[in-house]
Amino acid sequence: MYAATISDEFAGFITIADTGLHTLQGPQGQSIGDYGTLDEAQEALAEALFPVEHDQSDVAAARPRRRRTGRRGVVSALAAG
């Protein structure tokens, strides 16, 4: 069994079966997955705890634009009332 740490903090543990399979558990004992090597398990732990941030420009481009309404409608309603 290996104790996994990130920045000197406990981040989970990795057990190795007799078959050589590396089973990764997160910091709260949650199962993250099985991996062929210790390096693959360590990389998966880092990705599970610190997901890669997406480029925000992609999100902004995909977001529908809000239609702007002018204040003219509000002013007319107040003047008419």
Number of C-alpha atoms within 10 A of each C-alpha: 10 12 12 20 15 12 6 7 9 12 18 21 22 23 17 17 10 7 7 12 16 24 20 26 21 18 17 9 11 10 13 16 14 17 18 13 13 18 11 13 24 20 10 18 25 15 11 12 12 9 10 9 6 8 8 8 9 9 10 10 9 8 9 8 8 6 6 6 8 8 8 8 9 10 10 10 9 8 7 6 5
